[in-house]
Amino acid sequence: MTTFSAACIQMTSGTEPEENLKVSTDLIRAAIDAGADFVSTPEVTNMMEPYKVAAQEKAQLEEDDITLRAYRELADETGTWILAGSLVIRKPDDERLANRSFLIAPDGRIAARYDKIHMFDVSLDNGESHKESNAYAPGEKAVAVPTPWGTLGMAVCYDVRFSHLFQDLAIKGGASLFTVPAAFTYTTGKAHWHTLLKARAIENGAFVIASAQCGHHSEKRRTYGHSLIIDPWGDVLADGGEEPGFIIAPIDMDQVAKRRRQVPNLQNLRAYSLETPKSEPAPAV
Ligand SMILES: O=C(O)CNC(=O)[C@H](CS)NC(=O)CCC(=O)C(=O)O
């Protein structure tokens, strides 16, 4: 099978998992009705909770999480692949949470899990600052998982800024498509989002499916939206704009080999040494 229909749902998650589940389920069903074989949800679909203590109280172990359970049932009922972009999940052995992406197969089985590796610890000039590592334990394993259409490399949000992760997933993991669910800030999204995602698609000759949070989650938190589906040439097949909804696009996996034949940069990689010559003092005049 080389072609399928991929969808991204875009939403403004709030602090309550029940409410987020209702909104996301309606959008997933709408995307499936529109013909999607694969539907992704954004980062932290189940809970956009700025307060660490509240998030820790609400987060559930994997086996108790209502969103994961509902998505597994929905995948099984509809025969659709669902990527729970990420869910905030309690870890049994750590007071920090996991920012975990789940690939759910059409029979409801969890085909893969990936914990976001790179933590968004930044302070922006506009006063916005995030310290994700306060509340979350970073993952330590990259994940490339087989699907009927090709190998999927899993990433989450800030991971998109670490190009070597994607190159490892493509070369060592054999990935020909990537998922990058996100909750990009409005400021950094406007400046960097499209460029970063296109670059990951182009440099690896792979499809990118990136489902995004959008809009105002609280007074201090606004996300950029613009869920994107990008082909291996870097062309945008669908862009979700700034409002909640879903996007859908046909994916022809034959384009991966075609593109990699035309520009075989993954094969033209070379090892090199690095020199760091000390600069000579400027000659006195
Ligand atoms: O905190 C939450 O509730 C949900 N998690 C997020 O929003 C995450 C971690 S703070 N956001 C990002 O990684 C944005 C990256 C980004 O915007 C960039 O790389 O520019």
The ligand as an SDF file (V2000), in Angstrom:
LIG
                    3D

 20 19  0  0  0  0  0  0  0  0999 V2000
    3.2010   23.3860   28.4530 O   0  0  0  0  0  0  0  0  0  0  0  0
    2.1860   22.8400   28.0150 C   0  0  0  0  0  0  0  0  0  0  0  0
    1.0820   22.8900   28.5710 O   0  0  0  0  0  0  0  0  0  0  0  0
    2.2790   22.0720   26.7580 C   0  0  0  0  0  0  0  0  0  0  0  0
    3.5870   21.9390   26.2360 N   0  0  0  0  0  0  0  0  0  0  0  0
    4.0890   22.8270   25.4190 C   0  0  0  0  0  0  0  0  0  0  0  0
    3.4510   23.8070   25.1090 O   0  0  0  0  0  0  0  0  0  0  0  0
    5.4770   22.6070   24.8860 C   0  0  0  0  0  0  0  0  0  0  0  0
    6.4180   22.6290   26.0410 C   0  0  0  0  0  0  0  0  0  0  0  0
    6.2760   24.0720   27.0620 S   0  0  0  0  0  0  0  0  0  0  0  0
    5.7610   23.6150   23.9240 N   0  0  0  0  0  0  0  0  0  0  0  0
    6.8000   23.6150   23.1080 C   0  0  0  0  0  0  0  0  0  0  0  0
    7.6330   22.7000   23.0930 O   0  0  0  0  0  0  0  0  0  0  0  0
    6.8700   24.8250   22.1870 C   0  0  0  0  0  0  0  0  0  0  0  0
    8.1260   24.8980   21.3390 C   0  0  0  0  0  0  0  0  0  0  0  0
    8.2020   26.2100   20.6590 C   0  0  0  0  0  0  0  0  0  0  0  0
    7.2970   27.0130   20.6750 O   0  0  0  0  0  0  0  0  0  0  0  0
    9.4360   26.5370   19.9050 C   0  0  0  0  0  0  0  0  0  0  0  0
   10.3000   25.6630   19.7100 O   0  0  0  0  0  0  0  0  0  0  0  0
    9.5540   27.6850   19.4800 O   0  0  0  0  0  0  0  0  0  0  0  0
  1  2  2  0
  2  3  1  0
  2  4  1  0
  4  5  1  0
  5  6  1  0
  6  7  2  0
  6  8  1  0
  8  9  1  0
  8 11  1  0
  9 10  1  0
 11 12  1  0
 12 13  2  0
 12 14  1  0
 14 15  1  0
 15 16  1  0
 16 17  2  0
 16 18  1  0
 18 19  2  0
 18 20  1  0
M  END
$$$$
